[in-house]
Amino acid sequence: MEDRTSKSSIGRRGEQESERFLRAKGFKILARNWRAGKDEIDLICKDDEILVFVETRTRRTGALVGGFDSIDARKRKALNRVCCAYIAKLKPHPSSFRLDVVEIEHEEGEILATRHFENAVLFGKEAGRGH
């Protein structure tokens, strides 16, 4: 049995918390851990009529780099590829979509805070926080 404080266990718990949090906000979950080749997106949801791709980042309280800021250029490229692959499969293509980041803060596996960054700007030259 896996320790509840192992990295993979904490990551799974973070993704579960992200899903629970978004459902409580009225999001409809369409897919979990959707893959295109080696790339993966944690959640694909609908927020009313908007298609929403969700990347969950789980970090220990006091981490030097927060979850949102941990998304580096390589991860942004992978997110771009997987989101484009999903959209390409849809007929018709969605009229609007966005990428959100859910940041989960934990201490010894206990979730302390959940932060939701809507419409995160991750694909441009200057990545910045959503609103």
Backbone atoms as SQL, in Angstrom:
CREATE TABLE atoms (id INTEGER PRIMARY KEY, chain TEXT, resi INTEGER, resn TEXT, atom TEXT, x REAL, y REAL, z REAL);
INSERT INTO atoms VALUES
  (1, 'A', 1, 'MET', 'N', 0.849, -1.182, 0.000),
  (2, 'A', 1, 'MET', 'CA', 0.000, 0.000, 0.000),
  (3, 'A', 1, 'MET', 'C', 0.888, 1.236, 0.000),
  (4, 'A', 2, 'GLU', 'N', 0.480, 2.240, -0.762),
  (5, 'A', 2, 'GLU', 'CA', 1.288, 3.440, -0.923),
  (6, 'A', 2, 'GLU', 'C', 1.077, 4.396, 0.249),
  (7, 'A', 3, 'ASP', 'N', 2.169, 5.006, 0.696),
  (8, 'A', 3, 'ASP', 'CA', 2.146, 6.010, 1.749),
  (9, 'A', 3, 'ASP', 'C', 1.373, 7.234, 1.265),
  (10, 'A', 4, 'ARG', 'N', 0.498, 7.787, 2.115),
  (11, 'A', 4, 'ARG', 'CA', -0.315, 8.929, 1.708),
  (12, 'A', 4, 'ARG', 'C', 0.508, 10.187, 1.485),
  (13, 'A', 5, 'THR', 'N', 1.775, 10.174, 1.885),
  (14, 'A', 5, 'THR', 'CA', 2.626, 11.347, 1.682),
  (15, 'A', 5, 'THR', 'C', 3.624, 11.149, 0.542),
  (16, 'A', 6, 'SER', 'N', 3.528, 10.028, -0.202),
  (17, 'A', 6, 'SER', 'CA', 4.423, 9.844, -1.343),
  (18, 'A', 6, 'SER', 'C', 4.048, 10.835, -2.433),
  (19, 'A', 7, 'LYS', 'N', 5.012, 11.166, -3.269),
  (20, 'A', 7, 'LYS', 'CA', 4.779, 12.171, -4.313),
  (21, 'A', 7, 'LYS', 'C', 3.624, 11.785, -5.235),
  (22, 'A', 8, 'SER', 'N', 3.571, 10.532, -5.682),
  (23, 'A', 8, 'SER', 'CA', 2.498, 10.126, -6.603),
  (24, 'A', 8, 'SER', 'C', 1.140, 10.123, -5.896),
  (25, 'A', 9, 'SER', 'N', 1.114, 9.710, -4.635),
  (26, 'A', 9, 'SER', 'CA', -0.134, 9.713, -3.879),
  (27, 'A', 9, 'SER', 'C', -0.631, 11.140, -3.668),
  (28, 'A', 10, 'ILE', 'N', 0.260, 12.047, -3.332),
  (29, 'A', 10, 'ILE', 'CA', -0.118, 13.449, -3.137),
  (30, 'A', 10, 'ILE', 'C', -0.592, 14.056, -4.454),
  (31, 'A', 11, 'GLY', 'N', 0.071, 13.737, -5.549),
  (32, 'A', 11, 'GLY', 'CA', -0.356, 14.237, -6.856),
  (33, 'A', 11, 'GLY', 'C', -1.750, 13.777, -7.213),
  (34, 'A', 12, 'ARG', 'N', -2.047, 12.508, -6.973),
  (35, 'A', 12, 'ARG', 'CA', -3.399, 11.977, -7.236),
  (36, 'A', 12, 'ARG', 'C', -4.434, 12.658, -6.348),
  (37, 'A', 13, 'ARG', 'N', -4.090, 12.841, -5.086),
  (38, 'A', 13, 'ARG', 'CA', -5.018, 13.515, -4.169),
  (39, 'A', 13, 'ARG', 'C', -5.250, 14.953, -4.615),
  (40, 'A', 14, 'GLY', 'N', -4.205, 15.610, -5.102),
  (41, 'A', 14, 'GLY', 'CA', -4.350, 16.971, -5.616),
  (42, 'A', 14, 'GLY', 'C', -5.300, 17.020, -6.804),
  (43, 'A', 15, 'GLU', 'N', -5.156, 16.058, -7.717),
  (44, 'A', 15, 'GLU', 'CA', -6.050, 15.999, -8.877),
  (45, 'A', 15, 'GLU', 'C', -7.495, 15.724, -8.452),
  (46, 'A', 16, 'GLN', 'N', -7.676, 14.863, -7.460),
  (47, 'A', 16, 'GLN', 'CA', -9.024, 14.585, -6.957),
  (48, 'A', 16, 'GLN', 'C', -9.623, 15.838, -6.314),
  (49, 'A', 17, 'GLU', 'N', -8.809, 16.575, -5.557),
  (50, 'A', 17, 'GLU', 'CA', -9.277, 17.819, -4.933),
  (51, 'A', 17, 'GLU', 'C', -9.626, 18.848, -6.001),
  (52, 'A', 18, 'SER', 'N', -8.816, 18.925, -7.043),
  (53, 'A', 18, 'SER', 'CA', -9.072, 19.845, -8.142),
  (54, 'A', 18, 'SER', 'C', -10.433, 19.533, -8.768),
  (55, 'A', 19, 'GLU', 'N', -10.685, 18.267, -9.036),
  (56, 'A', 19, 'GLU', 'CA', -11.968, 17.861, -9.622),
  (57, 'A', 19, 'GLU', 'C', -13.123, 18.192, -8.683),
  (58, 'A', 20, 'ARG', 'N', -12.980, 17.867, -7.399),
  (59, 'A', 20, 'ARG', 'CA', -14.032, 18.157, -6.420),
  (60, 'A', 20, 'ARG', 'C', -14.321, 19.657, -6.376),
  (61, 'A', 21, 'PHE', 'N', -13.276, 20.454, -6.338),
  (62, 'A', 21, 'PHE', 'CA', -13.390, 21.915, -6.270),
  (63, 'A', 21, 'PHE', 'C', -14.129, 22.463, -7.491),
  (64, 'A', 22, 'LEU', 'N', -13.750, 21.989, -8.682),
  (65, 'A', 22, 'LEU', 'CA', -14.376, 22.488, -9.906),
  (66, 'A', 22, 'LEU', 'C', -15.833, 22.035, -10.020),
  (67, 'A', 23, 'ARG', 'N', -16.117, 20.801, -9.629),
  (68, 'A', 23, 'ARG', 'CA', -17.511, 20.329, -9.626),
  (69, 'A', 23, 'ARG', 'C', -18.365, 21.224, -8.725),
  (70, 'A', 24, 'ALA', 'N', -17.822, 21.584, -7.556),
  (71, 'A', 24, 'ALA', 'CA', -18.554, 22.441, -6.619),
  (72, 'A', 24, 'ALA', 'C', -18.825, 23.818, -7.224),
  (73, 'A', 25, 'LYS', 'N', -17.981, 24.236, -8.165),
  (74, 'A', 25, 'LYS', 'CA', -18.185, 25.521, -8.850),
  (75, 'A', 25, 'LYS', 'C', -19.118, 25.384, -10.049),
  (76, 'A', 26, 'GLY', 'N', -19.605, 24.162, -10.303),
  (77, 'A', 26, 'GLY', 'CA', -20.554, 23.945, -11.386),
  (78, 'A', 26, 'GLY', 'C', -19.942, 23.444, -12.689),
  (79, 'A', 27, 'PHE', 'N', -18.657, 23.111, -12.690),
  (80, 'A', 27, 'PHE', 'CA', -18.017, 22.583, -13.892),
  (81, 'A', 27, 'PHE', 'C', -18.488, 21.149, -14.129),
  (82, 'A', 28, 'LYS', 'N', -18.616, 20.784, -15.390),
  (83, 'A', 28, 'LYS', 'CA', -18.921, 19.407, -15.779),
  (84, 'A', 28, 'LYS', 'C', -17.616, 18.769, -16.233),
  (85, 'A', 29, 'ILE', 'N', -17.260, 17.635, -15.667),
  (86, 'A', 29, 'ILE', 'CA', -16.015, 16.947, -16.015),
  (87, 'A', 29, 'ILE', 'C', -16.263, 16.077, -17.245),
  (88, 'A', 30, 'LEU', 'N', -15.480, 16.302, -18.304),
  (89, 'A', 30, 'LEU', 'CA', -15.593, 15.530, -19.543),
  (90, 'A', 30, 'LEU', 'C', -14.558, 14.410, -19.624),
  (91, 'A', 31, 'ALA', 'N', -13.349, 14.674, -19.104),
  (92, 'A', 31, 'ALA', 'CA', -12.272, 13.668, -19.186),
  (93, 'A', 31, 'ALA', 'C', -11.253, 13.923, -18.082),
  (94, 'A', 32, 'ARG', 'N', -10.611, 12.830, -17.652),
  (95, 'A', 32, 'ARG', 'CA', -9.536, 12.896, -16.658),
  (96, 'A', 32, 'ARG', 'C', -8.275, 12.311, -17.282),
  (97, 'A', 33, 'ASN', 'N', -7.151, 12.950, -17.030),
  (98, 'A', 33, 'ASN', 'CA', -5.846, 12.452, -17.486),
  (99, 'A', 33, 'ASN', 'C', -5.873, 12.070, -18.965),
  (100, 'A', 34, 'TRP', 'N', -6.383, 12.984, -19.796),
  (101, 'A', 34, 'TRP', 'CA', -6.479, 12.730, -21.231),
  (102, 'A', 34, 'TRP', 'C', -5.102, 12.850, -21.875),
  (103, 'A', 35, 'ARG', 'N', -4.770, 11.873, -22.712),
  (104, 'A', 35, 'ARG', 'CA', -3.439, 11.809, -23.322),
  (105, 'A', 35, 'ARG', 'C', -3.487, 11.931, -24.828),
  (106, 'A', 36, 'ALA', 'N', -2.436, 12.564, -25.339),
  (107, 'A', 36, 'ALA', 'CA', -2.154, 12.589, -26.774),
  (108, 'A', 36, 'ALA', 'C', -0.669, 12.286, -26.872),
  (109, 'A', 37, 'GLY', 'N', -0.346, 11.057, -27.227),
  (110, 'A', 37, 'GLY', 'CA', 1.053, 10.652, -27.223),
  (111, 'A', 37, 'GLY', 'C', 1.584, 10.684, -25.801),
  (112, 'A', 38, 'LYS', 'N', 2.696, 11.368, -25.597),
  (113, 'A', 38, 'LYS', 'CA', 3.300, 11.449, -24.261),
  (114, 'A', 38, 'LYS', 'C', 2.760, 12.623, -23.439),
  (115, 'A', 39, 'ASP', 'N', 1.932, 13.456, -24.057),
  (116, 'A', 39, 'ASP', 'CA', 1.405, 14.639, -23.375),
  (117, 'A', 39, 'ASP', 'C', 0.085, 14.305, -22.678),
  (118, 'A', 40, 'GLU', 'N', -0.167, 14.982, -21.558),
  (119, 'A', 40, 'GLU', 'CA', -1.371, 14.721, -20.781),
  (120, 'A', 40, 'GLU', 'C', -1.912, 16.030, -20.211),
  (121, 'A', 41, 'ILE', 'N', -3.236, 16.102, -20.126),
  (122, 'A', 41, 'ILE', 'CA', -3.914, 17.200, -19.429),
  (123, 'A', 41, 'ILE', 'C', -4.722, 16.554, -18.308),
  (124, 'A', 42, 'ASP', 'N', -4.687, 17.143, -17.124),
  (125, 'A', 42, 'ASP', 'CA', -5.312, 16.517, -15.956),
  (126, 'A', 42, 'ASP', 'C', -6.828, 16.409, -16.081),
  (127, 'A', 43, 'LEU', 'N', -7.476, 17.503, -16.457),
  (128, 'A', 43, 'LEU', 'CA', -8.934, 17.502, -16.576),
  (129, 'A', 43, 'LEU', 'C', -9.361, 18.275, -17.815),
  (130, 'A', 44, 'ILE', 'N', -10.449, 17.822, -18.408),
  (131, 'A', 44, 'ILE', 'CA', -11.112, 18.580, -19.461),
  (132, 'A', 44, 'ILE', 'C', -12.545, 18.747, -18.980),
  (133, 'A', 45, 'CYS', 'N', -12.996, 19.994, -18.950),
  (134, 'A', 45, 'CYS', 'CA', -14.296, 20.321, -18.351),
  (135, 'A', 45, 'CYS', 'C', -15.093, 21.249, -19.248),
  (136, 'A', 46, 'LYS', 'N', -16.336, 21.441, -18.835),
  (137, 'A', 46, 'LYS', 'CA', -17.179, 22.485, -19.423),
  (138, 'A', 46, 'LYS', 'C', -17.567, 23.419, -18.286),
  (139, 'A', 47, 'ASP', 'N', -17.396, 24.706, -18.523),
  (140, 'A', 47, 'ASP', 'CA', -17.855, 25.758, -17.627),
  (141, 'A', 47, 'ASP', 'C', -18.911, 26.512, -18.422),
  (142, 'A', 48, 'ASP', 'N', -20.154, 26.193, -18.190),
  (143, 'A', 48, 'ASP', 'CA', -21.253, 26.626, -19.047),
  (144, 'A', 48, 'ASP', 'C', -20.960, 26.105, -20.453),
  (145, 'A', 49, 'GLU', 'N', -20.773, 26.981, -21.426),
  (146, 'A', 49, 'GLU', 'CA', -20.513, 26.547, -22.802),
  (147, 'A', 49, 'GLU', 'C', -19.027, 26.587, -23.172),
  (148, 'A', 50, 'ILE', 'N', -18.186, 26.927, -22.224),
  (149, 'A', 50, 'ILE', 'CA', -16.749, 27.058, -22.502),
  (150, 'A', 50, 'ILE', 'C', -16.041, 25.739, -22.200),
  (151, 'A', 51, 'LEU', 'N', -15.238, 25.266, -23.152),
  (152, 'A', 51, 'LEU', 'CA', -14.394, 24.098, -22.952),
  (153, 'A', 51, 'LEU', 'C', -13.187, 24.548, -22.130),
  (154, 'A', 52, 'VAL', 'N', -12.910, 23.844, -21.034),
  (155, 'A', 52, 'VAL', 'CA', -11.832, 24.249, -20.132),
  (156, 'A', 52, 'VAL', 'C', -10.856, 23.095, -19.942),
  (157, 'A', 53, 'PHE', 'N', -9.592, 23.356, -20.253),
  (158, 'A', 53, 'PHE', 'CA', -8.505, 22.426, -19.978),
  (159, 'A', 53, 'PHE', 'C', -7.933, 22.823, -18.627),
  (160, 'A', 54, 'VAL', 'N', -7.666, 21.841, -17.765),
  (161, 'A', 54, 'VAL', 'CA', -7.211, 22.143, -16.407),
  (162, 'A', 54, 'VAL', 'C', -5.912, 21.403, -16.104),
  (163, 'A', 55, 'GLU', 'N', -4.919, 22.164, -15.722),
  (164, 'A', 55, 'GLU', 'CA', -3.662, 21.609, -15.220),
  (165, 'A', 55, 'GLU', 'C', -3.659, 21.807, -13.708),
  (166, 'A', 56, 'THR', 'N', -3.461, 20.714, -12.977),
  (167, 'A', 56, 'THR', 'CA', -3.408, 20.766, -11.517),
  (168, 'A', 56, 'THR', 'C', -1.956, 20.712, -11.079),
  (169, 'A', 57, 'ARG', 'N', -1.586, 21.595, -10.166),
  (170, 'A', 57, 'ARG', 'CA', -0.228, 21.619, -9.623),
  (171, 'A', 57, 'ARG', 'C', -0.330, 21.526, -8.105),
  (172, 'A', 58, 'THR', 'N', 0.266, 20.494, -7.538),
  (173, 'A', 58, 'THR', 'CA', 0.201, 20.252, -6.104),
  (174, 'A', 58, 'THR', 'C', 1.576, 20.532, -5.506),
  (175, 'A', 59, 'ARG', 'N', 1.603, 21.399, -4.498),
  (176, 'A', 59, 'ARG', 'CA', 2.862, 21.819, -3.880),
  (177, 'A', 59, 'ARG', 'C', 2.721, 21.845, -2.362),
  (178, 'A', 60, 'ARG', 'N', 3.833, 21.573, -1.704),
  (179, 'A', 60, 'ARG', 'CA', 3.912, 21.648, -0.248),
  (180, 'A', 60, 'ARG', 'C', 3.858, 23.118, 0.182),
  (181, 'A', 61, 'THR', 'N', 3.227, 23.373, 1.313),
  (182, 'A', 61, 'THR', 'CA', 3.202, 24.717, 1.881),
  (183, 'A', 61, 'THR', 'C', 4.636, 25.223, 2.018),
  (184, 'A', 62, 'GLY', 'N', 4.865, 26.433, 1.580),
  (185, 'A', 62, 'GLY', 'CA', 6.194, 27.032, 1.697),
  (186, 'A', 62, 'GLY', 'C', 7.171, 26.623, 0.603),
  (187, 'A', 63, 'ALA', 'N', 6.680, 25.937, -0.435),
  (188, 'A', 63, 'ALA', 'CA', 7.563, 25.544, -1.540),
  (189, 'A', 63, 'ALA', 'C', 8.195, 26.793, -2.150),
  (190, 'A', 64, 'LEU', 'N', 9.434, 26.677, -2.591),
  (191, 'A', 64, 'LEU', 'CA', 10.131, 27.817, -3.177),
  (192, 'A', 64, 'LEU', 'C', 9.450, 28.314, -4.444),
  (193, 'A', 65, 'VAL', 'N', 8.884, 27.399, -5.210),
  (194, 'A', 65, 'VAL', 'CA', 8.169, 27.753, -6.434),
  (195, 'A', 65, 'VAL', 'C', 6.739, 27.252, -6.296),
  (196, 'A', 66, 'GLY', 'N', 5.790, 28.165, -6.431),
  (197, 'A', 66, 'GLY', 'CA', 4.385, 27.794, -6.333),
  (198, 'A', 66, 'GLY', 'C', 3.954, 26.959, -7.519),
  (199, 'A', 67, 'GLY', 'N', 2.795, 26.351, -7.415),
  (200, 'A', 67, 'GLY', 'CA', 2.283, 25.480, -8.469),
  (201, 'A', 67, 'GLY', 'C', 2.144, 26.168, -9.805),
  (202, 'A', 68, 'PHE', 'N', 1.500, 27.319, -9.827),
  (203, 'A', 68, 'PHE', 'CA', 1.311, 28.041, -11.088),
  (204, 'A', 68, 'PHE', 'C', 2.655, 28.367, -11.723),
  (205, 'A', 69, 'ASP', 'N', 3.565, 28.869, -10.919),
  (206, 'A', 69, 'ASP', 'CA', 4.864, 29.288, -11.435),
  (207, 'A', 69, 'ASP', 'C', 5.777, 28.118, -11.791),
  (208, 'A', 70, 'SER', 'N', 5.384, 26.910, -11.419),
  (209, 'A', 70, 'SER', 'CA', 6.210, 25.735, -11.737),
  (210, 'A', 70, 'SER', 'C', 6.005, 25.260, -13.172),
  (211, 'A', 71, 'ILE', 'N', 5.082, 25.861, -13.890),
  (212, 'A', 71, 'ILE', 'CA', 4.822, 25.447, -15.268),
  (213, 'A', 71, 'ILE', 'C', 5.849, 26.136, -16.164),
  (214, 'A', 72, 'ASP', 'N', 6.865, 25.377, -16.545),
  (215, 'A', 72, 'ASP', 'CA', 7.970, 25.925, -17.340),
  (216, 'A', 72, 'ASP', 'C', 7.658, 25.862, -18.841),
  (217, 'A', 73, 'ALA', 'N', 8.584, 26.352, -19.644),
  (218, 'A', 73, 'ALA', 'CA', 8.383, 26.415, -21.102),
  (219, 'A', 73, 'ALA', 'C', 8.115, 25.032, -21.698),
  (220, 'A', 74, 'ARG', 'N', 8.812, 24.021, -21.227),
  (221, 'A', 74, 'ARG', 'CA', 8.606, 22.667, -21.748),
  (222, 'A', 74, 'ARG', 'C', 7.197, 22.168, -21.449),
  (223, 'A', 75, 'LYS', 'N', 6.721, 22.414, -20.227),
  (224, 'A', 75, 'LYS', 'CA', 5.365, 21.999, -19.854),
  (225, 'A', 75, 'LYS', 'C', 4.327, 22.802, -20.634),
  (226, 'A', 76, 'ARG', 'N', 4.567, 24.098, -20.849),
  (227, 'A', 76, 'ARG', 'CA', 3.634, 24.914, -21.639),
  (228, 'A', 76, 'ARG', 'C', 3.494, 24.349, -23.052),
  (229, 'A', 77, 'LYS', 'N', 4.610, 23.931, -23.656),
  (230, 'A', 77, 'LYS', 'CA', 4.561, 23.348, -25.003),
  (231, 'A', 77, 'LYS', 'C', 3.757, 22.051, -24.995),
  (232, 'A', 78, 'ALA', 'N', 3.967, 21.222, -23.969),
  (233, 'A', 78, 'ALA', 'CA', 3.234, 19.958, -23.865),
  (234, 'A', 78, 'ALA', 'C', 1.737, 20.226, -23.682),
  (235, 'A', 79, 'LEU', 'N', 1.391, 21.222, -22.861),
  (236, 'A', 79, 'LEU', 'CA', -0.017, 21.572, -22.675),
  (237, 'A', 79, 'LEU', 'C', -0.629, 22.071, -23.977),
  (238, 'A', 80, 'ASN', 'N', 0.108, 22.864, -24.692),
  (239, 'A', 80, 'ASN', 'CA', -0.367, 23.374, -25.977),
  (240, 'A', 80, 'ASN', 'C', -0.648, 22.214, -26.934),
  (241, 'A', 81, 'ARG', 'N', 0.283, 21.259, -27.014),
  (242, 'A', 81, 'ARG', 'CA', 0.105, 20.108, -27.918),
  (243, 'A', 81, 'ARG', 'C', -1.124, 19.287, -27.540),
  (244, 'A', 82, 'VAL', 'N', -1.279, 18.976, -26.265),
  (245, 'A', 82, 'VAL', 'CA', -2.382, 18.107, -25.854),
  (246, 'A', 82, 'VAL', 'C', -3.725, 18.816, -26.025),
  (247, 'A', 83, 'CYS', 'N', -3.785, 20.104, -25.731),
  (248, 'A', 83, 'CYS', 'CA', -5.034, 20.852, -25.923),
  (249, 'A', 83, 'CYS', 'C', -5.397, 20.919, -27.406),
  (250, 'A', 84, 'CYS', 'N', -4.430, 21.194, -28.245),
  (251, 'A', 84, 'CYS', 'CA', -4.672, 21.241, -29.699),
  (252, 'A', 84, 'CYS', 'C', -5.120, 19.880, -30.225),
  (253, 'A', 85, 'ALA', 'N', -4.524, 18.806, -29.719),
  (254, 'A', 85, 'ALA', 'CA', -4.907, 17.454, -30.153),
  (255, 'A', 85, 'ALA', 'C', -6.355, 17.160, -29.768),
  (256, 'A', 86, 'TYR', 'N', -6.764, 17.562, -28.587),
  (257, 'A', 86, 'TYR', 'CA', -8.144, 17.330, -28.158),
  (258, 'A', 86, 'TYR', 'C', -9.113, 18.124, -29.034),
  (259, 'A', 87, 'ILE', 'N', -8.815, 19.386, -29.237),
  (260, 'A', 87, 'ILE', 'CA', -9.685, 20.244, -30.051),
  (261, 'A', 87, 'ILE', 'C', -9.791, 19.701, -31.479),
  (262, 'A', 88, 'ALA', 'N', -8.688, 19.205, -32.020),
  (263, 'A', 88, 'ALA', 'CA', -8.680, 18.679, -33.387),
  (264, 'A', 88, 'ALA', 'C', -9.642, 17.500, -33.547),
  (265, 'A', 89, 'LYS', 'N', -9.890, 16.754, -32.469),
  (266, 'A', 89, 'LYS', 'CA', -10.781, 15.592, -32.521),
  (267, 'A', 89, 'LYS', 'C', -12.258, 15.983, -32.478),
  (268, 'A', 90, 'LEU', 'N', -12.544, 17.221, -32.077),
  (269, 'A', 90, 'LEU', 'CA', -13.933, 17.644, -31.915),
  (270, 'A', 90, 'LEU', 'C', -14.513, 18.155, -33.225),
  (271, 'A', 91, 'LYS', 'N', -15.723, 17.745, -33.509),
  (272, 'A', 91, 'LYS', 'CA', -16.469, 18.245, -34.665),
  (273, 'A', 91, 'LYS', 'C', -17.841, 18.640, -34.180),
  (274, 'A', 92, 'PRO', 'N', -18.252, 19.860, -34.259),
  (275, 'A', 92, 'PRO', 'CA', -17.460, 21.007, -34.696),
  (276, 'A', 92, 'PRO', 'C', -16.487, 21.431, -33.593),
  (277, 'A', 93, 'HIS', 'N', -15.510, 22.246, -33.966),
  (278, 'A', 93, 'HIS', 'CA', -14.559, 22.771, -32.985),
  (279, 'A', 93, 'HIS', 'C', -15.286, 23.711, -32.032),
  (280, 'A', 94, 'PRO', 'N', -14.879, 23.751, -30.770),
  (281, 'A', 94, 'PRO', 'CA', -15.545, 24.645, -29.822),
  (282, 'A', 94, 'PRO', 'C', -15.340, 26.112, -30.201),
  (283, 'A', 95, 'SER', 'N', -16.363, 26.925, -29.925),
  (284, 'A', 95, 'SER', 'CA', -16.251, 28.355, -30.240),
  (285, 'A', 95, 'SER', 'C', -15.374, 29.067, -29.225),
  (286, 'A', 96, 'SER', 'N', -15.280, 28.520, -28.015),
  (287, 'A', 96, 'SER', 'CA', -14.389, 29.126, -27.027),
  (288, 'A', 96, 'SER', 'C', -13.827, 28.056, -26.103),
  (289, 'A', 97, 'PHE', 'N', -12.599, 28.279, -25.709),
  (290, 'A', 97, 'PHE', 'CA', -11.929, 27.364, -24.789),
  (291, 'A', 97, 'PHE', 'C', -10.876, 28.159, -24.032),
  (292, 'A', 98, 'ARG', 'N', -10.425, 27.589, -22.927),
  (293, 'A', 98, 'ARG', 'CA', -9.396, 28.248, -22.130),
  (294, 'A', 98, 'ARG', 'C', -8.622, 27.199, -21.346),
  (295, 'A', 99, 'LEU', 'N', -7.526, 27.646, -20.767),
  (296, 'A', 99, 'LEU', 'CA', -6.729, 26.796, -19.894),
  (297, 'A', 99, 'LEU', 'C', -6.765, 27.394, -18.499),
  (298, 'A', 100, 'ASP', 'N', -7.129, 26.587, -17.514),
  (299, 'A', 100, 'ASP', 'CA', -7.116, 26.996, -16.118),
  (300, 'A', 100, 'ASP', 'C', -6.046, 26.205, -15.386),
  (301, 'A', 101, 'VAL', 'N', -5.549, 26.783, -14.320),
  (302, 'A', 101, 'VAL', 'CA', -4.606, 26.094, -13.441),
  (303, 'A', 101, 'VAL', 'C', -5.231, 26.049, -12.059),
  (304, 'A', 102, 'VAL', 'N', -5.233, 24.854, -11.462),
  (305, 'A', 102, 'VAL', 'CA', -5.671, 24.712, -10.082),
  (306, 'A', 102, 'VAL', 'C', -4.432, 24.346, -9.278),
  (307, 'A', 103, 'GLU', 'N', -4.160, 25.165, -8.289),
  (308, 'A', 103, 'GLU', 'CA', -2.989, 25.007, -7.432),
  (309, 'A', 103, 'GLU', 'C', -3.460, 24.449, -6.089),
  (310, 'A', 104, 'ILE', 'N', -2.916, 23.321, -5.702),
  (311, 'A', 104, 'ILE', 'CA', -3.274, 22.670, -4.448),
  (312, 'A', 104, 'ILE', 'C', -2.082, 22.787, -3.506),
  (313, 'A', 105, 'GLU', 'N', -2.328, 23.309, -2.319),
  (314, 'A', 105, 'GLU', 'CA', -1.280, 23.437, -1.306),
  (315, 'A', 105, 'GLU', 'C', -1.520, 22.385, -0.231),
  (316, 'A', 106, 'HIS', 'N', -0.466, 21.664, 0.145),
  (317, 'A', 106, 'HIS', 'CA', -0.622, 20.609, 1.151),
  (318, 'A', 106, 'HIS', 'C', 0.535, 20.649, 2.146),
  (319, 'A', 107, 'GLU', 'N', 0.306, 20.002, 3.267),
  (320, 'A', 107, 'GLU', 'CA', 1.339, 19.771, 4.279),
  (321, 'A', 107, 'GLU', 'C', 1.208, 18.333, 4.734),
  (322, 'A', 108, 'GLU', 'N', 2.255, 17.549, 4.508),
  (323, 'A', 108, 'GLU', 'CA', 2.247, 16.124, 4.871),
  (324, 'A', 108, 'GLU', 'C', 1.021, 15.399, 4.314),
  (325, 'A', 109, 'GLY', 'N', 0.620, 15.771, 3.096),
  (326, 'A', 109, 'GLY', 'CA', -0.498, 15.103, 2.440),
  (327, 'A', 109, 'GLY', 'C', -1.861, 15.673, 2.776),
  (328, 'A', 110, 'GLU', 'N', -1.945, 16.568, 3.760),
  (329, 'A', 110, 'GLU', 'CA', -3.224, 17.200, 4.114),
  (330, 'A', 110, 'GLU', 'C', -3.405, 18.456, 3.276),
  (331, 'A', 111, 'ILE', 'N', -4.496, 18.527, 2.546),
  (332, 'A', 111, 'ILE', 'CA', -4.753, 19.671, 1.672),
  (333, 'A', 111, 'ILE', 'C', -5.177, 20.861, 2.515),
  (334, 'A', 112, 'LEU', 'N', -4.445, 21.963, 2.328),
  (335, 'A', 112, 'LEU', 'CA', -4.698, 23.167, 3.110),
  (336, 'A', 112, 'LEU', 'C', -5.371, 24.273, 2.311),
  (337, 'A', 113, 'ALA', 'N', -5.090, 24.351, 1.011),
  (338, 'A', 113, 'ALA', 'CA', -5.646, 25.437, 0.206),
  (339, 'A', 113, 'ALA', 'C', -5.771, 24.992, -1.243),
  (340, 'A', 114, 'THR', 'N', -6.781, 25.553, -1.909),
  (341, 'A', 114, 'THR', 'CA', -6.998, 25.319, -3.337),
  (342, 'A', 114, 'THR', 'C', -7.177, 26.678, -3.987),
  (343, 'A', 115, 'ARG', 'N', -6.374, 26.949, -5.030),
  (344, 'A', 115, 'ARG', 'CA', -6.458, 28.213, -5.753),
  (345, 'A', 115, 'ARG', 'C', -6.750, 27.919, -7.222),
  (346, 'A', 116, 'HIS', 'N', -7.678, 28.676, -7.786),
  (347, 'A', 116, 'HIS', 'CA', -8.093, 28.457, -9.170),
  (348, 'A', 116, 'HIS', 'C', -7.737, 29.694, -9.989),
  (349, 'A', 117, 'PHE', 'N', -6.893, 29.504, -10.996),
  (350, 'A', 117, 'PHE', 'CA', -6.499, 30.578, -11.905),
  (351, 'A', 117, 'PHE', 'C', -7.192, 30.319, -13.239),
  (352, 'A', 118, 'GLU', 'N', -8.191, 31.135, -13.542),
  (353, 'A', 118, 'GLU', 'CA', -8.946, 30.970, -14.777),
  (354, 'A', 118, 'GLU', 'C', -8.257, 31.669, -15.929),
  (355, 'A', 119, 'ASN', 'N', -8.369, 31.058, -17.110),
  (356, 'A', 119, 'ASN', 'CA', -7.851, 31.653, -18.335),
  (357, 'A', 119, 'ASN', 'C', -6.375, 32.013, -18.207),
  (358, 'A', 120, 'ALA', 'N', -5.604, 31.062, -17.740),
  (359, 'A', 120, 'ALA', 'CA', -4.175, 31.269, -17.537),
  (360, 'A', 120, 'ALA', 'C', -3.477, 31.503, -18.874),
  (361, 'A', 121, 'VAL', 'N', -2.627, 32.478, -18.915),
  (362, 'A', 121, 'VAL', 'CA', -1.861, 32.778, -20.126),
  (363, 'A', 121, 'VAL', 'C', -0.580, 31.957, -20.041),
  (364, 'A', 122, 'LEU', 'N', -0.572, 30.859, -20.777),
  (365, 'A', 122, 'LEU', 'CA', 0.584, 29.973, -20.720),
  (366, 'A', 122, 'LEU', 'C', 1.236, 29.764, -22.072),
  (367, 'A', 123, 'PHE', 'N', 0.579, 30.175, -23.122),
  (368, 'A', 123, 'PHE', 'CA', 1.078, 29.833, -24.441),
  (369, 'A', 123, 'PHE', 'C', 1.840, 30.957, -25.118),
  (370, 'A', 124, 'GLY', 'N', 1.778, 32.156, -24.590),
  (371, 'A', 124, 'GLY', 'CA', 2.498, 33.282, -25.205),
  (372, 'A', 124, 'GLY', 'C', 3.925, 33.353, -24.711),
  (373, 'A', 125, 'LYS', 'N', 4.668, 34.327, -25.214),
  (374, 'A', 125, 'LYS', 'CA', 6.060, 34.518, -24.801),
  (375, 'A', 125, 'LYS', 'C', 6.132, 34.904, -23.334),
  (376, 'A', 126, 'GLU', 'N', 5.198, 35.714, -22.894),
  (377, 'A', 126, 'GLU', 'CA', 5.180, 36.163, -21.506),
  (378, 'A', 126, 'GLU', 'C', 4.069, 35.430, -20.771),
  (379, 'A', 127, 'ALA', 'N', 4.432, 34.363, -20.080),
  (380, 'A', 127, 'ALA', 'CA', 3.425, 33.640, -19.303),
  (381, 'A', 127, 'ALA', 'C', 3.099, 34.460, -18.065),
  (382, 'A', 128, 'GLY', 'N', 1.825, 34.543, -17.773),
  (383, 'A', 128, 'GLY', 'CA', 1.430, 35.295, -16.592),
  (384, 'A', 128, 'GLY', 'C', 0.217, 34.685, -15.952),
  (385, 'A', 129, 'ARG', 'N', -0.113, 35.168, -14.800),
  (386, 'A', 129, 'ARG', 'CA', -1.250, 34.638, -14.052),
  (387, 'A', 129, 'ARG', 'C', -2.554, 35.040, -14.687),
  (388, 'A', 130, 'GLY', 'N', -3.499, 34.124, -14.627),
  (389, 'A', 130, 'GLY', 'CA', -4.851, 34.422, -15.078),
  (390, 'A', 130, 'GLY', 'C', -5.543, 35.295, -14.052),
  (391, 'A', 131, 'HIS', 'N', -6.844, 35.433, -14.167),
  (392, 'A', 131, 'HIS', 'CA', -7.586, 36.246, -13.199),
  (393, 'A', 131, 'HIS', 'C', -8.514, 35.392, -12.372);
